[in-house]
Amino acid sequence: MTTPTNNVVPERILLSIARDGIAAITNDLTTALPNESILDNVLAVLDAPERTKARTLWETNPPTAIMGFARTDTPFPCFALTLASDDIQQDYIGVSEAMLLSDVDEKLGNIFRRRIRGTFTWWCYCEQPDVLAWWYRVLRRILNASIPRMLISGLQYPMIQGADLVPDPQYTPDNVFMRRLTITVEYEEDWTDTDALWQALNGTPPAFVIDPDQISVHHVDQV
C-alpha cells in the first residue's frame, strides 16, 4: 500500500518549538553567568536593572505556550497559538496524479498532493505592557532560531509579522495586554487512494493486473 510522506501538522511543530525554546531559556538561566544568558542577549538593549527584573520574572513565572486561545484558567504570561488561515498555494497537475511504481513496476496506487500556505497566530498575553514587549521579543527570537528545524519538519518559507492589539473586553480579562505575532509557512499535504478512508468515500479503485502470467502481449509489424 502506498503511504503519504508529507503528513505535516504545523500547529504541533510550532507549539513544540515554542515549548522547547521556553525550556531552553529557563534551563540556561540556572547555569549562565550574570548578563550572559540567552535572555540577556535577547534583551541586550535594556539597561542592567531591567534585565535583572526580566531574569527574575522569567525564573519565577515563565510564559506558557498553549494551543488555542487563552481561557479563564490559563496562566499568564501566555503564548497562545491559533490558526488564522490555510489556503491552497498550488495544486499540482491533476491534483498531483503521481503514479508510484515499485522496482518491479507493480502499481501501488496514487498519491495526491497539494501545497498549502498556512498562517498561524501567536497571541502574547501579559499583565504588564513592558514585560509583554520583552516576552514578545523572546518569542520572535525562538521562532527565528528555529527556522532550520521548521525546514527539516516541512515548514518552508517562514515569514513573521507582529502588531500590538487592543484587548477585547469581551474575551480578555481586565489588565491583560496583548500582542499578535503571525507566522506564515508553506507546506505540503498528501493523501492516497489505497487506504480505507478513500475507499469509504470514493469506492475501491479498479484493480490492475500485475501477474505477468495473466498478461498476453503480441507485436504486429507494419510496413
C-alpha positions in Angstrom: 0.0 0.0 0.0 1.2 3.5 -0.8 1.8 5.7 2.2 1.8 9.5 2.0 5.0 11.1 3.2 4.0 14.7 3.9 1.8 14.3 7.0 2.7 17.7 8.4 0.8 19.1 11.3 2.2 22.7 11.5 0.4 23.6 14.8 2.1 20.8 16.7 5.5 21.7 15.2 5.2 25.4 16.1 3.8 24.6 19.6 6.7 22.2 20.2 9.2 24.8 19.1 7.8 27.4 21.5 7.8 25.0 24.4 11.3 23.8 23.7 12.5 27.4 23.4 11.0 28.4 26.7 12.5 25.4 28.4 15.9 26.1 26.9 15.9 29.7 28.2 14.7 28.6 31.6 17.4 26.0 31.9 20.0 28.4 30.6 19.2 30.9 33.5 20.3 28.2 36.0 23.8 27.9 34.6 24.6 31.2 32.7 26.7 33.8 34.3 25.1 37.2 35.1 24.4 39.2 32.0 25.4 36.3 29.7 22.2 34.3 29.5 20.1 33.9 26.4 17.5 36.2 27.9 20.2 38.9 28.5 21.2 38.5 24.8 17.7 38.9 23.5 17.0 41.9 25.8 20.5 43.4 25.5 19.1 46.8 24.6 17.6 47.1 28.2 19.6 48.6 31.0 21.0 46.4 33.7 18.2 46.8 36.3 15.6 46.0 33.7 17.5 42.9 32.6 17.7 41.8 36.2 14.0 42.2 36.5 13.4 40.2 33.4 15.5 37.4 34.6 13.8 37.3 37.9 10.3 37.3 36.3 11.2 34.6 33.9 12.7 32.4 36.7 9.6 32.8 38.9 6.9 32.8 36.2 8.0 32.0 32.6 5.5 32.2 29.8 3.3 29.2 29.0 2.7 28.0 25.4 -0.7 26.6 24.7 -2.9 25.5 21.8 -5.9 27.7 21.1 -7.0 31.0 22.6 -6.3 31.7 26.3 -9.0 30.7 28.7 -10.1 31.8 32.1 -7.8 29.2 33.8 -4.8 29.9 31.5 -1.8 31.1 33.5 -0.3 34.4 32.5 2.0 35.3 30.8 1.0 33.1 27.9 1.7 32.4 24.2 -1.5 31.1 22.6 -1.3 29.5 19.1 -4.2 29.6 16.7 -4.8 29.0 13.0 -5.5 32.2 11.0 -5.9 30.6 7.6 -5.0 27.5 5.5 -5.0 28.3 1.8 -4.1 26.3 -1.3 -0.9 27.8 -2.6 -0.5 25.4 -5.5 -2.4 22.4 -7.0 -0.1 20.1 -8.9 -1.3 18.8 -12.3 -4.4 16.6 -11.8 -4.0 17.3 -8.0 -0.6 15.6 -8.4 -1.6 12.3 -10.0 1.8 10.9 -9.3 1.8 7.2 -10.2 4.2 5.5 -7.8 5.8 2.4 -9.1 7.9 -0.2 -7.3 11.2 -1.6 -8.6 9.3 -4.3 -10.5 6.7 -1.9 -11.9 3.9 -3.1 -9.7 1.2 -0.4 -9.3 0.9 0.6 -5.7 -1.7 3.4 -6.0 -1.7 7.2 -6.4 -0.6 9.9 -4.1 -2.3 13.2 -4.5 -0.5 16.3 -3.2 -1.3 20.0 -2.6 0.9 22.8 -1.4 -0.6 24.8 1.4 0.1 28.3 2.7 -0.7 28.3 6.4 -0.9 31.4 8.6 -0.7 30.9 12.3 -1.1 33.5 15.1 0.7 33.6 18.4 -1.3 35.7 20.9 1.0 37.0 23.5 -0.8 37.8 26.8 0.8 39.5 29.7 -0.3 41.6 32.7 2.3 44.3 32.2 2.9 46.1 28.9 6.6 46.5 29.3 7.0 42.8 30.2 4.7 41.9 27.2 7.2 43.7 24.9 10.1 41.7 26.4 8.4 38.3 26.0 7.2 39.2 22.5 10.8 39.7 21.5 11.8 36.4 23.1 9.1 34.6 21.1 10.4 36.2 17.9 13.9 35.0 18.8 12.7 31.5 19.4 11.0 31.4 16.1 13.9 32.9 14.2 16.4 30.5 15.8 14.1 27.5 14.9 14.0 28.1 11.2 16.3 25.1 10.4 14.0 22.9 12.5 11.0 24.2 10.6 12.6 23.5 7.3 13.5 20.0 8.3 10.0 19.4 9.6 8.4 20.5 6.2 7.5 24.1 7.1 9.0 26.2 4.3 9.4 30.0 3.7 8.6 31.1 7.2 7.6 34.8 7.4 6.9 36.6 10.7 4.8 39.7 11.3 3.7 41.3 14.6 1.4 44.0 16.0 0.1 45.5 19.2 -3.6 44.8 19.9 -6.3 46.5 21.9 -7.6 43.7 24.2 -11.3 42.9 23.6 -13.0 43.2 27.0 -15.5 40.5 25.8 -12.7 37.9 25.6 -9.8 39.3 27.6 -9.6 39.8 31.4 -9.0 43.3 32.8 -5.4 44.4 33.0 -4.2 41.9 30.4 -2.2 43.3 27.5 -1.8 41.6 24.1 0.5 41.4 21.1 0.0 39.3 18.0 2.8 37.5 16.2 1.8 36.0 12.9 3.9 33.3 11.2 3.2 32.2 7.6 4.7 29.0 6.2 4.2 26.8 3.2 3.9 23.0 3.5 2.6 20.0 1.5 -0.2 17.7 2.4 -0.9 14.5 0.6 -3.3 11.5 0.6 -3.6 8.2 -1.2 -6.3 6.3 -3.0 -5.4 3.0 -1.4 -6.5 3.4 2.2 -9.8 2.7 3.9 -10.8 6.4 4.0 -10.5 6.8 0.2 -12.4 3.6 -0.4 -15.2 4.5 2.0 -15.6 7.9 0.3 -14.9 7.0 -3.3 -15.1 3.2 -3.7 -12.4 0.8 -4.5 -10.0 1.8 -7.3 -10.0 -0.5 -10.3 -7.7 -3.5 -10.0 -4.6 -3.7 -12.0 -3.1 -6.9 -13.3 0.4 -7.3 -12.0 1.0 -11.1 -12.6 3.0 -11.5 -15.9 1.4 -14.9 -16.5 -2.0 -13.2 -16.8 -0.9 -10.8 -19.5 -0.9 -11.6 -23.2 1.1 -9.3 -25.4 1.8 -9.6 -29.1 3.6 -7.4 -31.6 2.5 -6.6 -35.1 5.0 -5.5 -37.7 3.9 -2.8 -40.2 5.4 -1.8 -43.4 
